[in-house]
């Protein structure tokens, strides 16, 4: 029988990272579902519900450092305590994150240690290219490889045209089209999950993520609901991110539909998503060209010549501005966290010398 953790992606890398925790008598596991205040963790002995330890909570700079679905963790068994405790999160190979869609500065981890991000997008209506660009930027930022899954091709008036439009902005990315409800075209997704790799389904409500999960699982595991007839929009069916081992190998993480996908402050994903704009920018007269009104702008020249859609340049600049704002918020949050840490250390020192006079 295959090792329970190996089926979830455990390998020599994780074994080496876990070694110090093994010497402390802790147990290795992977978070398969996160709930408020606790998480379901798969270990070699089975699935346990564990909570973050006080030590882990104290060291965390925010929710980004706490256990998320896909994380490999070190767990203290419940033999000597009431509830199993997650004592440490192993260093991530990468993480799918989004910025706070409100005015906050925190970063939310949607899925950790992901190899492939399946950007699921329905084309019953013309595709939302601007949303796909945003999702691709987040996917590239995670360190994973994005793959676009266009669903509901049976409801599209022009599936070939929709696919061509998506391919025009998804440079270097595989674009697959499928009718997930009938199971047509879903199997190629498995090619991106071989070798016990981990994939995450990302997309709006009603896109067909849970239907895809059911097809890949070979059984009705994830609940699905019909979309509204009036606007083809779906309701949230998946209510929590959950890690699902696939029968033929590989791991899939299903996520609830997300209306807001805020950027986290990184510009790397934007650069990879808009590689055409970045390449054109190399020909601008000024290295810090904003591609607005500067003389000798190669990007604006491409727009004027019809070689680059103006809407694509607008999207590029919008995402860069949003990333700059997110980075400033994150810097402010980290400074505040360091200030709180310094105050805590200072108070502890004062209390010590007050109780231990020379």
C-alpha positions as a printed Julia matrix, in Angstrom:
358×3 Matrix{Float64}:
   0.0    0.0     0.0
   1.46   3.39   -0.98
   2.6    5.68    1.82
  -0.32   7.89    2.87
   1.8   11.05    2.74
   3.46  10.12   -0.55
   0.01  10.12   -2.17
  -0.31  13.73   -1.02
   3.04  14.79   -2.48
   5.5   13.98    0.32
   9.02  13.61   -1.07
  12.69  13.88   -0.13
  12.52  17.66    0.05
   9.8   17.63    2.68
  11.52  14.77    4.5
  14.7   16.87    4.82
  12.79  19.96    5.97
  10.89  17.93    8.55
  13.93  16.19   10.06
  14.48  18.71   12.91
  10.82  18.33   13.92
  11.06  14.54   13.77
  13.88  14.73   16.32
  11.44  16.54   18.63
   8.96  13.69   18.31
   6.49  15.6    16.14
   4.35  14.07   13.4
   4.35  15.13    9.74
   1.1   15.96    8.02
  -0.53  18.01    5.28
  -3.42  20.42    5.83
  -6.36  19.19    3.75
  -8.96  21.65    5.0
  -8.95  24.83    7.02
 -11.79  25.96    9.27
 -12.07  28.77   11.76
  -9.54  28.15   14.5
  -8.58  24.64   13.39
  -7.54  22.5    10.45
  -7.93  18.95    9.23
  -4.48  17.42    8.85
  -3.71  14.15    7.05
  -0.94  12.13    8.73
   0.33   8.6     8.21
  -1.91   7.48   11.08
  -5.02   9.13    9.67
  -6.79  12.49    9.66
  -6.79  14.63   12.79
  -8.3   17.99   13.64
  -5.55  20.22   15.0
  -5.19  23.82   16.16
  -2.25  26.19   15.83
  -0.11  26.17   18.98
   0.34  29.28   21.1
   3.97  29.4    20.01
   3.04  29.36   16.33
   0.39  32.04   16.84
   2.9   34.24   18.66
   5.54  33.94   15.94
   3.11  34.56   13.05
   3.26  37.99   11.42
  -0.32  37.54   10.26
  -2.62  35.0     8.67
  -0.07  34.48    5.89
   2.16  32.6     8.36
  -0.59  30.37    9.74
  -1.44  26.9     8.37
  -3.3   26.93    5.07
  -4.65  24.2     2.81
  -1.71  22.48    1.15
   0.79  23.3     3.89
   3.07  20.61    5.29
   3.09  20.89    9.07
   4.6   19.43   12.23
   1.96  18.21   14.67
   2.15  17.37   18.37
  -0.07  14.35   18.93
  -2.92  14.48   21.4
  -1.56  11.81   23.73
  -0.45  14.28   26.4
  -2.74  17.18   25.45
  -6.43  17.65   24.77
  -6.15  18.7    21.11
  -3.38  18.0    18.57
  -1.33  21.15   18.03
   0.36  22.4    14.86
   3.77  23.48   16.11
   5.33  24.53   12.81
   4.61  25.11    9.12
   7.36  23.81    6.84
   8.85  26.43    4.48
   6.56  26.68    1.48
   7.67  25.91   -2.05
   5.19  28.59   -3.08
   1.7   29.81   -2.29
  -1.37  31.03   -4.13
  -2.27  34.26   -2.35
  -4.51  37.26   -2.73
  -4.5   40.67   -1.15
  -7.24  41.91    1.16
 -10.06  43.05   -1.17
 -10.95  45.76    1.37
  -8.79  48.45    2.88
  -6.72  46.04    4.96
  -3.12  45.09    4.29
  -3.19  41.4     5.17
  -2.49  38.66    2.64
  -4.67  35.54    2.44
  -3.16  32.2     1.45
  -5.61  30.4    -0.83
  -3.45  27.29   -1.29
   0.13  26.38   -0.43
   2.72  24.26   -2.24
   0.84  24.2    -5.53
   2.41  23.05   -8.8
  -0.4   24.0   -11.19
  -3.09  26.69  -11.01
  -6.13  25.83  -13.11
  -7.76  29.15  -14.02
 -11.35  28.02  -14.59
 -13.43  30.4   -16.68
 -16.89  29.85  -18.23
 -17.48  30.98  -21.8
 -21.26  30.74  -21.95
 -20.84  34.5   -22.31
 -17.81  36.22  -23.92
 -14.76  35.68  -21.68
 -13.74  38.36  -19.19
 -10.18  38.88  -20.41
  -9.36  41.44  -17.73
 -10.25  38.99  -14.93
  -8.21  36.25  -16.59
  -5.19  38.58  -16.77
  -5.54  39.26  -13.04
  -5.85  35.55  -12.24
  -2.81  34.74  -14.37
  -0.75  37.37  -12.53
  -1.68  35.79   -9.18
  -0.98  32.3   -10.55
   2.51  33.22  -11.81
   3.25  34.92   -8.48
   2.56  31.65   -6.67
   5.5   29.93   -8.33
   3.11  27.49  -10.01
   2.37  27.01  -13.7
  -1.03  28.36  -14.81
  -3.33  26.42  -17.11
  -6.6   27.92  -18.35
  -9.68  25.69  -18.38
 -12.51  27.21  -20.42
 -15.79  25.59  -19.36
 -19.36  25.5   -20.72
 -18.27  25.42  -24.36
 -21.62  23.79  -25.13
 -23.34  27.05  -24.14
 -21.02  29.34  -26.09
 -22.19  30.96  -29.33
 -18.59  31.03  -30.59
 -16.32  28.68  -28.59
 -13.46  28.91  -31.11
 -13.57  32.7   -31.05
 -13.66  32.74  -27.24
 -10.67  30.42  -27.06
  -8.73  32.53  -29.56
  -9.45  35.68  -27.55
  -8.17  34.04  -24.36
  -5.08  32.67  -26.11
  -4.26  36.19  -27.31
  -3.74  37.37  -23.7
  -2.57  34.06  -22.13
   0.95  34.08  -23.56
   2.85  30.83  -23.0
  -0.1   29.27  -21.17
  -2.0   26.12  -22.14
  -5.66  26.89  -22.89
  -8.05  23.93  -22.68
 -11.73  23.99  -23.59
 -14.25  21.58  -22.08
 -17.82  20.7   -21.27
 -17.2   19.62  -17.68
 -20.81  18.62  -17.02
 -20.59  16.0   -19.78
 -16.99  15.16  -18.86
 -15.72  16.18  -22.29
 -12.2   17.62  -22.42
 -11.48  17.32  -18.67
  -9.01  14.41  -18.83
  -6.08  16.53  -20.17
  -5.99  18.3   -16.8
  -4.57  15.09  -15.32
  -1.41  15.5   -17.39
  -0.56  18.5   -15.19
  -0.99  16.5   -11.96
   1.14  13.43  -12.65
   3.91  12.5   -10.24
   1.8   13.39   -7.19
   1.75  17.07   -8.13
  -0.77  19.48   -6.61
  -3.23  21.59   -8.58
  -5.7   24.24   -7.43
  -8.94  25.27   -9.12
  -9.34  29.05   -9.26
 -12.32  30.88  -10.71
 -15.67  32.58  -10.08
 -18.75  30.91   -8.65
 -20.61  28.86  -11.22
 -17.55  28.36  -13.41
 -17.68  24.58  -12.98
 -14.8   24.0   -10.56
 -16.67  21.45   -8.44
 -17.93  19.7   -11.57
 -14.34  19.36  -12.77
 -13.35  17.99   -9.35
 -16.11  15.38   -9.52
 -14.99  14.23  -12.98
 -11.34  13.93  -11.94
 -12.3   12.13   -8.74
 -14.5    9.72  -10.66
 -17.34  10.19   -8.19
 -19.79  12.79   -6.91
 -17.69  14.3    -4.12
 -18.21  18.05   -4.49
 -21.71  19.53   -4.4
 -22.79  21.5    -7.45
 -25.65  23.88   -8.13
 -27.21  25.16  -11.31
 -26.45  28.73  -12.33
 -29.21  31.33  -12.54
 -30.91  31.39  -15.91
 -31.0   35.19  -16.09
 -27.28  35.97  -15.88
 -25.57  32.56  -15.93
 -23.99  33.32  -12.54
 -23.61  30.64   -9.92
 -23.93  30.56   -6.16
 -21.15  29.49   -3.83
 -21.28  25.68   -3.62
 -17.79  24.95   -2.32
 -17.7   26.72    1.06
 -14.14  25.88    2.09
 -10.84  25.15    0.4
 -10.26  21.41    0.46
  -7.45  19.14   -0.7
  -8.62  16.05   -2.59
  -6.31  13.12   -3.51
  -7.09  11.8    -7.0
  -7.46   8.05   -7.65
  -4.76   7.95  -10.32
  -2.3   10.11   -8.42
  -1.99  13.82   -7.92
  -3.81  16.17   -5.6
  -6.51  18.74   -6.36
  -7.52  21.71   -4.22
 -11.03  23.03   -4.82
 -11.77  26.6    -3.76
 -14.93  28.66   -3.28
 -15.7   31.16   -6.01
 -13.95  34.47   -5.4
 -15.52  37.75   -6.46
 -12.55  39.9    -5.46
  -8.95  39.02   -6.25
  -6.68  41.7    -4.83
  -3.01  41.71   -5.77
  -0.38  41.22   -3.08
   2.24  43.79   -4.08
   4.45  41.57   -6.23
   5.04  42.68   -9.83
   6.65  39.43  -11.02
   3.34  37.83  -11.98
   2.28  40.97  -13.85
   5.54  40.96  -15.81
   5.03  37.33  -16.86
   1.37  37.86  -17.72
   2.17  40.92  -19.83
   5.41  39.69  -21.36
   4.41  41.3   -24.67
   4.17  44.74  -23.03
   7.41  44.18  -21.13
   9.22  43.21  -24.33
   7.96  46.32  -26.12
   8.99  48.44  -23.11
  12.6   47.43  -23.76
  12.5   49.73  -26.8
  11.31  52.81  -24.92
  13.63  55.82  -24.83
  13.43  56.06  -21.03
  13.96  53.08  -18.72
  11.31  54.38  -16.28
   8.76  55.05  -19.01
   5.17  54.87  -17.75
   3.85  54.44  -21.31
   1.54  57.42  -20.98
   2.91  60.6   -22.55
   6.69  60.2   -22.64
   8.43  60.76  -26.0
   9.93  57.72  -27.66
   7.54  55.24  -25.97
   7.64  51.98  -27.92
   4.58  50.64  -26.12
   2.37  53.59  -27.08
   3.72  53.34  -30.62
   2.59  49.7   -30.76
  -0.88  50.73  -29.55
  -1.08  53.49  -32.18
  -0.01  51.01  -34.87
  -2.67  48.5   -33.79
  -0.06  45.91  -32.76
  -1.1   46.08  -29.08
  -4.72  46.56  -27.92
  -5.17  49.72  -25.86
  -7.32  47.72  -23.41
  -4.35  45.44  -22.7
  -2.06  48.37  -21.93
  -4.76  49.88  -19.69
  -5.07  46.57  -17.81
  -1.27  46.35  -17.41
  -1.03  49.85  -15.93
  -4.05  49.27  -13.67
  -2.57  46.1   -12.17
   0.82  47.78  -11.65
  -0.84  50.66   -9.77
  -2.8   48.2    -7.64
   0.38  46.22   -6.88
   2.15  49.42   -5.78
  -0.7   50.24   -3.38
  -0.73  46.67   -2.01
   3.05  46.76   -1.49
   2.77  50.01    0.47
   0.05  48.52    2.68
   2.13  45.4     3.28
   5.19  47.46    4.22
   3.09  49.41    6.72
   1.72  46.18    8.22
   5.19  44.68    8.6
   6.53  47.85   10.23
   3.6   47.81   12.66
   4.26  44.13   13.45
   7.95  44.85   14.13
   6.99  47.79   16.35
   4.64  45.57   18.37
   7.37  42.92   18.67
   9.92  45.51   19.86
   7.47  46.84   22.45
   6.78  43.32   23.72
  10.51  42.61   24.1
  11.07  45.97   25.81
   8.21  45.36   28.25
   9.5   41.87   29.03
  12.95  43.31   29.74
  11.53  45.99   32.04
   9.45  43.43   33.91
  12.51  41.21   34.34
  14.72  43.93   35.78
  11.86  45.12   37.99
  11.58  41.66   39.55
  15.35  40.97   39.48
  17.01  44.13   40.79
  20.8   44.22   40.79
